[in-house]
Amino acid sequence: MPIIGSPEQYTENDLYVTLENIYDRRLYLKCEGFNFTGSIKLKAAAEMVETAEREGLIGPDSILVESSSGNLGVALAMLATGRGYSFLCVTDARCTPANRRLIEAFGGVVHVVTEPDPDGGYLGARIAHVRRLCAGNPRYVWLDQYSNPGNWIAHYRHTAPGIAARFPDLDVLFVGAGTTGTLMGCARFFRRNQPRTRVVAVDAVGSVTFSGAKPGPRMIPGIGTTVRPALLDEDWVDDVVHVAERDAIEACHRMAAHGFLFGGSTGAVVSGALRWLAEHAPRPETAAVVIAPELGERYLGTVYRPDWVRDTYEDGKTDLSNASFG
């Protein structure tokens, strides 16, 4: 067991959950939620902060600022307090209360954008708010997860090689698309080092990340965008699946009924992976991995709360028959 002196020195890279007994598919979840920030975003946050420090972009009175739907904000808040920096997170109403409280517990400040940008939605409004802050005070340092190469380099160096070592004969890897940092790092690694493995992006219905997608309302944070990420290069991606939020919720509740509580973005990627496998790889021996970026505790007030689900998805099509609310 490792002994560490700072939280970012530990990230869980070896834990996988098999979904064979739930979905009767050879589908494995790479669980990224067991570090001290509770999500995969710790890897990207550490890479971006350490690079900025090496390049002299951060000074002792710097205020780190970032637009985040929650998880990266938590990771940056933790790293900032450990290094003696201030941190300000710009988010919107979809950020879970748990993530806001965690950012504040680490000493960070949270600004909540309440009005979407007419063209760029809440993400566009968040980015505009960050730019105004930086223009008004030179102490602000924006790491910009949407264009910072450290976001994908972290997964090229750590996430993807770990998967390849554990599954040398992997047929397909499914990655949720938010900022696309995880997606781009993994796609580049596998194309260059294990090209037989296909990398499939899973996005939310209503996200405009990929070409031809139409914008629409989305309530689950962590997957999808209203502004196409600068990091994205679609040439590295083998295929894309779009998942409706009610399908993501159904997957979350089905896994919870078997004792596994994962976040909404994980539910989306699992749902998309199952649909893609049914259409393109019906052989049960096909080996597939889903990256599960977080656990589900921070979604107890939304995805796992029956009244929130009913109020949010009024069409009555969300099937919660597998849910267990105790």
N, C-alpha and C positions, 0 to 999 in steps of 0.2 A: 504494500500500500504506500503511495507517495506521501511525502511530507512537503508541504508547500508554505511559502511565505507571503504570497499574494494570490488572490482568487483566480486571476487569469492564468496561473501556472497549471491549472487543472482543467482539462476538457475531456469529457467522455467520448471516446472514439471507437469503442469496440462492442457496444451493446446493440443487439438486433432482436426484434420481436417477429416471430413467424405468425402469419395470418392464415395458415393452412387450415387450422381447426375452426376458423370463422368463415372464410370465404372459399375454402376448398381450392386454393390456388397456391402455387409455390411463390409466395409474395412475402418479402421481408421488409420490416421497417427499421431503418437506421435511426436510433433514438438519440436526438441531440439536446434533450431537455434536462440533462442531469449535471449541468455545471452550475456555477454560483450565480449566473444571471438567468438560468432557466431556458435558454434558447441557443440556437446555432449562431446567433448574431454576435456572440462574444468573440468568435474567431475573426470576423471582419472588423469589429471594433478595435481589437488589439492590433491587427495589422495596420489599420489606418492611423491609429494614434502613434504607434511606434515609428512608422514611416515619417509622419509629420514631425516627431521629435528629432529624428536623425537629420531631417532636412532643415531644421531650425525654424519651423513655422509656428511652433508653440513656445511661448515664454512663460515665466513665472506668474505674470498677471493676466495671462490669456483666459478668455471665456470660450470654451468649446460650445458650439451651437450646431444643432442638427434638426432636420425635419424627420420625424419618425412616427409610425403608427403605434409604437410601443416598445417592441423588443430591443431594437438597436438603441433606443433611448435609455433603457434600463442598463444595457451593457456599457454604454458611454458614461452614464452617471457613476457606475461602479468604478470604472477605470479612472475617471477624472478625480474622484475623491481620493483614490489610492495614490495618485500622483500629485495631489495638491492643487488641481485646477478647479475652476468653476465650470458649471455646465448648465446650459439652457436647452430644453427640448421643446420644439414647436410641433404640436400635434393637433388632432381634431376630435370631434365628439365620438368617433368610433374607437378611439384608444380606450382600452378597458380601465375601469377605476383601479384595479389592482396594479396595472402597469404605471399609472400616474402616481400612485402611492409609493411604489417601489423607487421610482425616480426621485421623489421628494425625500424618501428615507435615506438615500445616498447623498443628500444635500443638493440635488439638482432643482432647478426652477422649471416649471411647466407653463407654457403659453398654449392656450387652446384656441384654434381658429374656428370661428362659428359660422362664417359665410363662405361658400365655395366660390372659386374663381369662375366667371362665366364660361371660359374655354377649358381651363385646366382642372376644374373641380376642386375638391379639398386639398389635393396634393399641390396643385398650382398655387392655391392660396397660401399654403404652408411655405412653399419655396419663396414666394414673393415676400412673406413676412421675414424669413431668414435674411433675404437680400437687403431689406430695409434696415434690419438690425446691424448688419455688417457695414452698410454704407454710413450709418450714424455713429459707429464706434469702432476704432481700429483694434480694440482688444478682442473683438469677436473673431474666432477662427472657425470657418465652416468646413468640415471634412467632406461634405457632399457625397453621401453614399451612392447617389444615382450616377455619378461619373467617376468616382475615385477608383483607380485600378486596384488598390489594396483590397477592395470589396471582393473581387473575383480571385485575386492572387492568393488570398487566405485559403480558399477552397481548392485551388489548384495545388497548393502545397500540402494541405492537411486532409480535407474531407475526401476528395477523390482518391488519393493514393491509399487511404485506409480502406475504402470500399473495394478497390481493385485488389488489394492484398487479401482481403477476406473472401472475395468472390472472383477468382481469376477467370472463371468461365461465365461471367455475368452476361446475360442476353440483353437486358434493357434496364436502364436507370430512369426513374421518374422524379422530377424536381419541380417544386412549385416556383412560379415566377412572380416575384415582387419587384425588388430593385434589379433582379436578375444576376446579382453577384454570385450566389451559389450556383445558379444554372450555368453561367459563363465559365466559371472556374472548373466545374465538373465536365462540361462539354469539351472544353479545350484539352483537358487532361486525357479523357478517354479517346478523343479523336487522334491524339498524338501517340498515346501509349498502349491503348487497348481498343483498336478501332472496330473490332467485332461487336462491341457493346454499343447499343443504340441509346441515345439520350433524348428523352421525351419531356417536353415542358408541359406543365399543367397550369392553366390560368383560369381565372374566374370569368364567368359570363358577365359582361358589362365592363370588363377591363379593355383598355386600348393598347396594351403592351405590344401585341403582334399585329402584323399587317392585315388589314381588312376587318378587324374587330370593331364592333359598334359599341359606343359608350352606353352605360346603363347604371342603375343604382346598385350599390354593394354595401353590405353592412359588416362583413367579416374582415377584420384587418389582417395584414400579413401576406396577402396574395392579391395580385392585380394592381393596376395603376390607372390614373386618369391622365397621366403624362408619360409618354413613351420614354423609358430609361435610356440615358446616353450609353450605358454599358452594353446594351443589347446588340448582338450581331447574330441575326437569324441564320446565317450560313453555317453556324456551328451546331444548330439544333436539328435533330432528325425528324421531329414531328411535334405537333402542339395539340393539346386537348383542352377544351373549355368546359368548365363544370359549373352548374347552377348551385347557388348557395344551399338550397334545400337538400340537394344530393350530398353536399358536404356534411350537413347536419345529420342526415340519416346515417352516413358512415361513422360519424363521431359516436352516435348513440349505439350503433351496433357493436362497435369496439368496446364501449363502456359497459355494455351488457355482458361482456366477457372479462371485465376487470381492467381494461386498458383505457385510461382517460387521456385523450390527446386533444390538441387545439384545433380550431376551425380550419386552419390552412392544411393541417395534416389530413383531416377528413376530406378536404377537397382533392388532395393529391391521391389518396387511396381510392376515392370514387373514380377519378380520371384514369388511374392505372388499371382498375378492374374493367372499365369500359374499353380501353385501348387493347388490353390483353384479349378480351372476348372477341374483338374485331380482327386483330392482327396476329395473335399468337394463341390460338385455341389449344395448343398442346399443353397438357398440365405440367410437363417437365420443364417448360420455359422458366428460367431463373430470372427473377425480377426483384429490384430493390426500390423502395420508396424512401426518400429522405423525410423524416418526421422532425420538423424544426423546433418543436416545443411540446410541452405537456399541456394538460387541459385545465389546470386549476384556475388560471386567469380568465377562463371562459365560463365559470360557474354562474355568473350573472347574465350571461347571454345565451350561448349555444346550448348550455345545459339547464336553462331555466324555462320551463314550459310556457309561462305567460309571455316572456319575451319572444319566444319563437312564434307563438300564436299572433301576437300583436304585430310582429315584423313581417310575417309571411301570411297575409290574410287570405291567400287563395285556397287555403285548406289542403294543399297537396303535399305538405311535409309529413311524411310517415314516421311517427315516433313510436311505432308499435314495439320496437326493440328497446325502447328507453327504460331506464330504471332510475327512479327518483327517490327511492327509499321511502 
